[in-house]
Amino acid sequence: MSITNSFVAGPAVQIGSVGGNVTIALDRPDYQVQWLGPTPAQATYIPKRHRAPSYLLNTRREVVPYRNRPVEEQRLLDWLASPAPVSVLLLHGAGGRGKTRLANAFTTHSHATGWSVAHALNRATDRPSMLPTPTPGSTEPGQHILVTVDYAERWPADTLLTLISDLARTHATATLRVLLLSRSVQDLWQPLCDQLDTTAIELPEPIELLDLTDSVEARAGAFLDAAQAFHGALELIGNCTTTPPDDLGHEDYASPLILHMTALAAVCAERDHEELPQRDELSGYLLAHERRSWPPHPNGGDAVFLATLFGPIADEKGALGLLDIAGVTHSTAASRALLTWHDRVYPSPHDLPPLLPDRFGEDYIADHLRTHPRASALVERVIESDNVGMGPVRRCATVLVATASRHSHVREVLWKLMSKQRRLLAFPTPALLRLAIADAPFHVQVSIGEHLPRPEVGLRELGLELSLRMEQNLPSDTPLPEQIAVLAGLVTRLLEADHGDRRALSLIRRIMSVVLTASTRDRAGSELPVAQILLSANDYVARNLGRANALASIDVATDLIRGSSAPANPSHRTTLLIFALIKRTKLLISLQRTSDAVESAVEALGLAERAAEDGLDLANLAAGTAVLANQFTTLGKPRAAARAAGCSANTYLKLALSQPEVYAERTASGYTATANALVLADKGNEAVQMLLTVIDLMRKWIPINPRAFEPLLAQLLHNAALIQFRHGAAEVHPPPRELVAEAVALYRVSLSGHPWLASKLEEGLSLQREIENR
């Protein structure tokens, strides 16, 4: 398919625009997908005095006509026509490279050729104005669907994966294309590929947007076209006589935005008889022109500043609240007057719209922070207010990080804000981590590291890099608990990222040496974190240094837990000690120290039983006591195994009574294991009675999720029949014949959805024949 200028003929489909025909396709807690149609040209007349640089440079205004990119356009069309049912493609390039203009042209062409076009918006980062209220009914999609995702690097990785999976499932019979637009590739694409690698989704090589043109002469032509467009938009008299700059070969001009800013500055300088700004003065020059378009107001600059960080705001009440919280004015009346001023300067259907394009707005934020001492205090007041939701705070964090990546003085502001305002730490992104690794003070790096989520899809390698940098920057006078926290975090990340080798082992030795040689007072508060890291790394130590050394490290961990100062969460200490003893038992069994293993297991079981009675950390306790049951079986202690299995089953039952859909399967497995342990302890009747109790509960849970619970009930009935027939008493009711008959019937009902039940059905039929033949 060849590319012609008709690629963008007619009304454009604009991603992220709320104009035109917008209908909600998918509305989820984390994201929203909108069907898009062509957006009519802007009908509102904008007076010349309002045609400021932000208006002229805004891609949605399309003041400068779209300039074709034949190579990239052809690749996009080839991707669209590929035979893959589902394909995800990344289009990436630095801010201002023209990703949105190219995507708009591509979606416009796709829509004109019969594709249903949609745009996905991330509720965590996108502006509220871009999330309209769902309307009744929906646009019926065709069999060819194209979905665009702008600023994909700002999406939480899990949300992006959920979006792609939901789209593929919802439109399983259609040809689906998902186009991701991103400033970066390194922190987004590989983690996404790792997660989708086992699926049938095609993942072609990403497209990088480089130079808009292929020669200095072509750049000069693009410059003159833009200058002519700006000259006409400003309705200047006479011909446009501006000439391209002498340094047009500089790499900065590869960016369409920089090229357009240069052309606009040249037109303005010629109009106003001013000296043409140098390349590094472009933003300052155009921002000065932006301010000249404003009517006088003492707080106007602050309003634009806050709008660019937090806006647009959904309604007038929220906008007034933002201005009041920031303390820009001293009365509600003054805030209302300021809001009216902003509406007049930047007319929009929404309140406090941000200054666009994004890069121009970021430059304004940097300039305002440098020239207005109180600007950072305004931001801090908004962030710390409980009346401001996390959505605006997240948008502010995203914009500040983007701005700080190009302006060093903004990084200083960002680190100070993060030192004071913990809410900003709730949004770790690859961009923030890279910035923190390169520039953040040690205490800020520590705070960011503490707030990294686990599992960290898309952040694991950067989390490791941050931990390595923190170790390098560790001040010598850091209190021992903080030293341990940094080193322990690094060990954890080395093991998680599978980069452990000898580095993790040397760090473990270092941690143990530091803690064991410190005084009791100095190491207070460090015991549990050190024990935690020794437990986490124990399997790794066993593989690399042998089981004897692993046992020695576990003994150190248990001693630290027993001697730890009173923790804020006592259940955490108890759980740690139980699992330390379980690991110790495992190692002692492997070293054939049977009596020591039994002693360790008995202590762990006693602690677990008391903790379960107190309702402490039930999920972990249930899993731990199940392991203990297996260990007692290995040690030849059937009665202790039955006791441990019963503790596990009863603990799971407590959880299942409130959340059967989550814990019913583990409850059934726990009671089956307990029944088997009771049989080994010659307590067949007790095993059957216990299974019958949980069978009655499972029957009550069937309506919650028949597909999931009917196979569980069938297996419980089957086991109860088997134990009663071979190990129980004949007088127990119901008889095994009835139990196995019900199990077989349920196996048959469930077989179509669970093919693996075929072998269970055969076993049930075999038992049924055996019972009938006796």
Solvent accessible surface area in square Angstrom, and as a share of the most:
residue,aa,sasa,rsa
1,M,147,0.65
2,S,91,0.59
3,I,37,0.19
4,T,75,0.44
5,N,122,0.63
6,S,77,0.50
7,F,5,0.02
8,V,48,0.28
9,A,70,0.54
10,G,57,0.54
11,P,84,0.53
12,A,19,0.15
13,V,1,0.00
14,Q,14,0.06
15,I,6,0.03
16,G,3,0.03
17,S,10,0.06
18,V,62,0.36
19,G,29,0.28
20,G,38,0.37
21,N,109,0.56
22,V,38,0.22
23,T,29,0.17
24,I,18,0.09
25,A,29,0.22
26,L,13,0.07
27,D,59,0.31
28,R,85,0.31
29,P,120,0.76
30,D,77,0.40
31,Y,1,0.00
32,Q,2,0.01
33,V,1,0.01
34,Q,1,0.00
35,W,15,0.05
36,L,13,0.06
37,G,7,0.06
38,P,46,0.29
39,T,20,0.12
40,P,89,0.56
41,A,93,0.72
42,Q,108,0.48
43,A,105,0.81
44,T,98,0.57
45,Y,149,0.57
46,I,16,0.08
47,P,37,0.23
48,K,103,0.44
49,R,171,0.63
50,H,30,0.13
51,R,27,0.10
52,A,8,0.06
53,P,5,0.03
54,S,9,0.06
55,Y,46,0.18
56,L,5,0.02
57,L,12,0.06
58,N,26,0.14
59,T,44,0.26
60,R,85,0.31
61,R,69,0.25
62,E,72,0.32
63,V,31,0.18
64,V,12,0.07
65,P,93,0.59
66,Y,38,0.14
67,R,82,0.30
68,N,37,0.19
69,R,8,0.03
70,P,81,0.51
71,V,111,0.64
72,E,26,0.12
73,E,0,0.00
74,Q,51,0.23
75,R,95,0.35
76,L,0,0.00
77,L,5,0.03
78,D,81,0.42
79,W,15,0.05
80,L,13,0.07
81,A,80,0.62
82,S,27,0.17
83,P,136,0.85
84,A,17,0.13
85,P,91,0.57
86,V,22,0.13
87,S,0,0.00
88,V,0,0.00
89,L,2,0.01
90,L,0,0.00
91,L,0,0.00
92,H,19,0.09
93,G,5,0.05
94,A,54,0.42
95,G,11,0.10
96,G,22,0.21
97,R,51,0.18
98,G,15,0.15
99,K,20,0.08
100,T,40,0.23
101,R,33,0.12
102,L,1,0.00
103,A,0,0.00
104,N,5,0.03
105,A,4,0.03
106,F,0,0.00
107,T,0,0.00
108,T,8,0.05
109,H,33,0.15
110,S,0,0.00
111,H,63,0.28
112,A,86,0.67
113,T,80,0.46
114,G,57,0.55
115,W,28,0.10
116,S,22,0.14
117,V,2,0.01
118,A,0,0.00
119,H,1,0.01
120,A,1,0.01
121,L,1,0.01
122,N,1,0.00
123,R,79,0.29
124,A,28,0.22
125,T,17,0.10
126,D,20,0.10
127,R,37,0.14
128,P,37,0.23
129,S,17,0.11
130,M,30,0.13
131,L,34,0.17
132,P,45,0.29
133,T,112,0.65
134,P,62,0.39
135,T,78,0.45
136,P,134,0.84
137,G,62,0.60
138,S,82,0.53
139,T,64,0.37
140,E,150,0.67
141,P,37,0.23
142,G,32,0.31
143,Q,102,0.45
144,H,83,0.37
145,I,1,0.00
146,L,0,0.00
147,V,1,0.00
148,T,0,0.00
149,V,0,0.00
150,D,25,0.13
151,Y,63,0.24
152,A,0,0.00
153,E,29,0.13
154,R,42,0.15
155,W,14,0.05
156,P,42,0.26
157,A,30,0.23
158,D,79,0.41
159,T,14,0.08
160,L,1,0.00
161,L,24,0.12
162,T,64,0.37
163,L,0,0.00
164,I,0,0.00
165,S,49,0.31
166,D,10,0.05
167,L,2,0.01
168,A,23,0.18
169,R,159,0.58
170,T,70,0.41
171,H,23,0.10
172,A,79,0.61
173,T,123,0.71
174,A,10,0.08
175,T,34,0.20
176,L,0,0.00
177,R,0,0.00
178,V,0,0.00
179,L,0,0.00
180,L,0,0.00
181,L,0,0.00
182,S,1,0.01
183,R,60,0.22
184,S,36,0.23
185,V,48,0.28
186,Q,110,0.49
187,D,18,0.09
188,L,17,0.08
189,W,24,0.09
190,Q,107,0.47
191,P,27,0.17
192,L,6,0.03
193,C,21,0.13
194,D,86,0.44
195,Q,89,0.40
196,L,8,0.04
197,D,108,0.56
198,T,131,0.76
199,T,67,0.39
200,A,101,0.78
201,I,23,0.12
202,E,64,0.29
203,L,45,0.23
204,P,35,0.22
205,E,132,0.59
206,P,19,0.12
207,I,4,0.02
208,E,91,0.41
209,L,2,0.01
210,L,101,0.50
211,D,46,0.24
212,L,24,0.12
213,T,15,0.08
214,D,136,0.70
215,S,45,0.29
216,V,76,0.43
217,E,132,0.59
218,A,26,0.20
219,R,20,0.07
220,A,23,0.18
221,G,25,0.24
222,A,5,0.04
223,F,1,0.00
224,L,79,0.39
225,D,77,0.40
226,A,0,0.00
227,A,0,0.00
228,Q,100,0.45
229,A,21,0.16
230,F,0,0.00
231,H,12,0.06
232,G,46,0.44
233,A,23,0.18
234,L,12,0.06
235,E,86,0.39
236,L,45,0.22
237,I,175,0.89
238,G,55,0.53
239,N,131,0.67
240,C,28,0.17
241,T,92,0.53
242,T,16,0.09
243,T,97,0.57
244,P,39,0.24
245,P,26,0.16
246,D,160,0.83
247,D,59,0.30
248,L,6,0.03
249,G,50,0.48
250,H,64,0.29
251,E,131,0.59
252,D,56,0.29
253,Y,4,0.02
254,A,9,0.07
255,S,10,0.06
256,P,12,0.08
257,L,18,0.09
258,I,22,0.11
259,L,1,0.00
260,H,31,0.14
261,M,3,0.01
262,T,8,0.05
263,A,0,0.00
264,L,0,0.00
265,A,0,0.00
266,A,6,0.05
267,V,0,0.00
268,C,5,0.03
269,A,4,0.03
270,E,70,0.31
271,R,95,0.35
272,D,47,0.25
273,H,172,0.77
274,E,59,0.27
275,E,154,0.69
276,L,76,0.38
277,P,19,0.12
278,Q,115,0.51
279,R,72,0.26
280,D,128,0.66
281,E,89,0.40
282,L,6,0.03
283,S,28,0.18
284,G,44,0.43
285,Y,31,0.12
286,L,0,0.00
287,L,3,0.02
288,A,39,0.30
289,H,12,0.05
290,E,1,0.00
291,R,75,0.27
292,R,144,0.53
293,S,28,0.18
294,W,34,0.12
295,P,39,0.25
296,P,134,0.84
297,H,55,0.25
298,P,128,0.80
299,N,30,0.15
300,G,1,0.01
301,G,15,0.15
302,D,7,0.04
303,A,0,0.00
304,V,1,0.01
305,F,0,0.00
306,L,0,0.00
307,A,0,0.00
308,T,5,0.03
309,L,0,0.00
310,F,0,0.00
311,G,0,0.00
312,P,7,0.04
313,I,20,0.10
314,A,72,0.56
315,D,75,0.39
316,E,83,0.37
317,K,171,0.72
318,G,31,0.29
319,A,0,0.00
320,L,15,0.08
321,G,26,0.25
322,L,9,0.05
323,L,0,0.00
324,D,61,0.32
325,I,46,0.24
326,A,0,0.00
327,G,23,0.22
328,V,3,0.02
329,T,15,0.09
330,H,182,0.81
331,S,54,0.35
332,T,75,0.44
333,A,77,0.60
334,A,38,0.30
335,S,0,0.00
336,R,112,0.41
337,A,57,0.44
338,L,0,0.00
339,L,5,0.03
340,T,74,0.43
341,W,6,0.02
342,H,1,0.00
343,D,54,0.28
344,R,121,0.44
345,V,9,0.05
346,Y,35,0.13
347,P,73,0.46
348,S,48,0.31
349,P,124,0.78
350,H,48,0.22
351,D,22,0.11
352,L,0,0.00
353,P,21,0.13
354,P,21,0.13
355,L,5,0.02
356,L,49,0.25
357,P,19,0.12
358,D,35,0.18
359,R,57,0.21
360,F,0,0.00
361,G,0,0.00
362,E,5,0.02
363,D,11,0.06
364,Y,0,0.00
365,I,0,0.00
366,A,1,0.00
367,D,20,0.10
368,H,1,0.01
369,L,19,0.10
370,R,142,0.52
371,T,74,0.43
372,H,72,0.32
373,P,133,0.83
374,R,89,0.33
375,A,0,0.00
376,S,36,0.23
377,A,36,0.28
378,L,0,0.00
379,V,1,0.01
380,E,36,0.16
381,R,97,0.35
382,V,0,0.00
383,I,0,0.00
384,E,93,0.42
385,S,18,0.11
386,D,140,0.73
387,N,132,0.68
388,V,12,0.07
389,G,44,0.42
390,M,80,0.36
391,G,26,0.25
392,P,30,0.19
393,V,0,0.00
394,R,35,0.13
395,R,15,0.06
396,C,0,0.00
397,A,6,0.04
398,T,22,0.13
399,V,12,0.07
400,L,1,0.00
401,V,10,0.06
402,A,14,0.11
403,T,0,0.00
404,A,0,0.00
405,S,63,0.41
406,R,82,0.30
407,H,41,0.18
408,S,70,0.45
409,H,49,0.22
410,V,0,0.00
411,R,49,0.18
412,E,109,0.49
413,V,27,0.15
414,L,0,0.00
415,W,12,0.04
416,K,133,0.57
417,L,5,0.03
418,M,1,0.01
419,S,49,0.32
420,K,130,0.55
421,Q,17,0.08
422,R,119,0.43
423,R,55,0.20
424,L,0,0.00
425,L,3,0.01
426,A,49,0.38
427,F,20,0.08
428,P,21,0.13
429,T,25,0.15
430,P,25,0.15
431,A,55,0.43
432,L,3,0.01
433,L,0,0.00
434,R,87,0.32
435,L,19,0.10
436,A,0,0.00
437,I,9,0.05
438,A,80,0.62
439,D,65,0.33
440,A,7,0.05
441,P,54,0.34
442,F,35,0.15
443,H,102,0.46
444,V,1,0.00
445,Q,2,0.01
446,V,31,0.18
447,S,14,0.09
448,I,2,0.01
449,G,13,0.13
450,E,114,0.51
451,H,65,0.29
452,L,10,0.05
453,P,68,0.43
454,R,121,0.44
455,P,98,0.61
456,E,6,0.03
457,V,36,0.21
458,G,18,0.17
459,L,14,0.07
460,R,100,0.37
461,E,101,0.45
462,L,8,0.04
463,G,0,0.00
464,L,10,0.05
465,E,72,0.32
466,L,1,0.01
467,S,5,0.03
468,L,49,0.24
469,R,78,0.28
470,M,14,0.06
471,E,28,0.13
472,Q,130,0.58
473,N,62,0.32
474,L,29,0.15
475,P,53,0.33
476,S,118,0.76
477,D,123,0.64
478,T,11,0.06
479,P,75,0.47
480,L,23,0.11
481,P,49,0.31
482,E,93,0.42
483,Q,40,0.18
484,I,0,0.00
485,A,52,0.40
486,V,5,0.03
487,L,1,0.01
488,A,11,0.08
489,G,23,0.22
490,L,0,0.00
491,V,0,0.00
492,T,33,0.19
493,R,12,0.04
494,L,8,0.04
495,L,42,0.21
496,E,58,0.26
497,A,10,0.08
498,D,126,0.65
499,H,85,0.38
500,G,5,0.05
501,D,94,0.49
502,R,142,0.52
503,R,93,0.34
504,A,0,0.00
505,L,2,0.01
506,S,55,0.36
507,L,4,0.02
508,I,6,0.03
509,R,128,0.47
510,R,103,0.38
511,I,0,0.00
512,M,37,0.17
513,S,61,0.39
514,V,44,0.25
515,V,0,0.00
516,L,88,0.44
517,T,113,0.66
518,A,26,0.20
519,S,59,0.38
520,T,102,0.59
521,R,208,0.76
522,D,74,0.38
523,R,55,0.20
524,A,45,0.35
525,G,46,0.44
526,S,0,0.00
527,E,6,0.03
528,L,18,0.09
529,P,54,0.34
530,V,1,0.00
531,A,0,0.00
532,Q,74,0.33
533,I,5,0.02
534,L,3,0.02
535,L,9,0.05
536,S,62,0.40
537,A,0,0.00
538,N,3,0.02
539,D,66,0.34
540,Y,30,0.11
541,V,7,0.04
542,A,25,0.19
543,R,172,0.63
544,N,51,0.26
545,L,48,0.24
546,G,31,0.30
547,R,121,0.44
548,A,70,0.55
549,N,79,0.41
550,A,0,0.00
551,L,11,0.06
552,A,53,0.41
553,S,7,0.04
554,I,0,0.00
555,D,45,0.23
556,V,26,0.15
557,A,0,0.00
558,T,6,0.04
559,D,94,0.49
560,L,4,0.02
561,I,0,0.00
562,R,123,0.45
563,G,55,0.53
564,S,11,0.07
565,S,54,0.35
566,A,95,0.74
567,P,31,0.19
568,A,113,0.88
569,N,81,0.42
570,P,83,0.52
571,S,19,0.12
572,H,72,0.32
573,R,70,0.26
574,T,35,0.21
575,T,15,0.09
576,L,10,0.05
577,L,19,0.09
578,I,1,0.00
579,F,55,0.23
580,A,0,0.00
581,L,2,0.01
582,I,11,0.06
583,K,53,0.22
584,R,53,0.19
585,T,0,0.00
586,K,120,0.51
587,L,10,0.05
588,L,0,0.00
589,I,42,0.21
590,S,43,0.28
591,L,56,0.28
592,Q,158,0.70
593,R,104,0.38
594,T,71,0.41
595,S,88,0.57
596,D,46,0.24
597,A,0,0.00
598,V,30,0.17
599,E,122,0.55
600,S,3,0.02
601,A,0,0.00
602,V,69,0.39
603,E,63,0.28
604,A,0,0.00
605,L,1,0.00
606,G,14,0.14
607,L,32,0.16
608,A,0,0.00
609,E,45,0.20
610,R,140,0.51
611,A,4,0.03
612,A,8,0.06
613,E,139,0.62
614,D,103,0.53
615,G,43,0.41
616,L,58,0.29
617,D,53,0.28
618,L,34,0.17
619,A,44,0.34
620,N,69,0.36
621,L,1,0.01
622,A,0,0.00
623,A,43,0.33
624,G,0,0.00
625,T,1,0.00
626,A,39,0.30
627,V,67,0.38
628,L,0,0.00
629,A,9,0.07
630,N,102,0.52
631,Q,15,0.07
632,F,1,0.00
633,T,70,0.41
634,T,94,0.55
635,L,23,0.12
636,G,52,0.50
637,K,89,0.38
638,P,52,0.33
639,R,152,0.56
640,A,23,0.18
641,A,1,0.01
642,A,8,0.06
643,R,116,0.42
644,A,0,0.00
645,A,2,0.02
646,G,13,0.13
647,C,15,0.09
648,S,1,0.01
649,A,0,0.00
650,N,78,0.40
651,T,2,0.01
652,Y,18,0.07
653,L,31,0.15
654,K,95,0.40
655,L,28,0.14
656,A,0,0.00
657,L,107,0.53
658,S,88,0.57
659,Q,80,0.36
660,P,14,0.09
661,E,105,0.47
662,V,66,0.38
663,Y,26,0.10
664,A,1,0.00
665,E,112,0.50
666,R,108,0.39
667,T,0,0.00
668,A,6,0.05
669,S,67,0.43
670,G,9,0.09
671,Y,12,0.05
672,T,31,0.18
673,A,50,0.38
674,T,4,0.02
675,A,0,0.00
676,N,75,0.38
677,A,9,0.07
678,L,11,0.06
679,V,28,0.16
680,L,112,0.56
681,A,5,0.04
682,D,130,0.68
683,K,74,0.31
684,G,7,0.07
685,N,71,0.36
686,E,93,0.42
687,A,0,0.00
688,V,0,0.00
689,Q,98,0.44
690,M,35,0.16
691,L,0,0.00
692,L,24,0.12
693,T,83,0.48
694,V,1,0.00
695,I,1,0.01
696,D,75,0.39
697,L,34,0.17
698,M,0,0.00
699,R,97,0.35
700,K,148,0.63
701,W,20,0.07
702,I,30,0.15
703,P,106,0.67
704,I,90,0.46
705,N,61,0.31
706,P,62,0.39
707,R,154,0.56
708,A,42,0.32
709,F,7,0.03
710,E,35,0.16
711,P,4,0.03
712,L,23,0.11
713,L,6,0.03
714,A,0,0.00
715,Q,42,0.19
716,L,2,0.01
717,L,0,0.00
718,H,16,0.07
719,N,37,0.19
720,A,0,0.00
721,A,0,0.00
722,L,55,0.27
723,I,9,0.04
724,Q,5,0.02
725,F,26,0.11
726,R,129,0.47
727,H,103,0.46
728,G,26,0.25
729,A,20,0.16
730,A,99,0.77
731,E,143,0.64
732,V,14,0.08
733,H,139,0.62
734,P,33,0.21
735,P,38,0.24
736,P,21,0.13
737,R,123,0.45
738,E,93,0.42
739,L,3,0.01
740,V,0,0.00
741,A,41,0.32
742,E,56,0.25
743,A,0,0.00
744,V,4,0.02
745,A,54,0.42
746,L,26,0.13
747,Y,0,0.00
748,R,141,0.51
749,V,100,0.58
750,S,10,0.06
751,L,56,0.28
752,S,108,0.70
753,G,30,0.29
754,H,26,0.12
755,P,99,0.62
756,W,137,0.48
757,L,0,0.00
758,A,48,0.37
759,S,67,0.43
760,K,66,0.28
761,L,18,0.09
762,E,104,0.47
763,E,91,0.41
764,G,0,0.00
765,L,33,0.16
766,S,54,0.35
767,L,6,0.03
768,Q,36,0.16
769,R,129,0.47
770,E,66,0.30
771,I,9,0.05
772,E,101,0.45
773,N,128,0.66
774,R,200,0.73
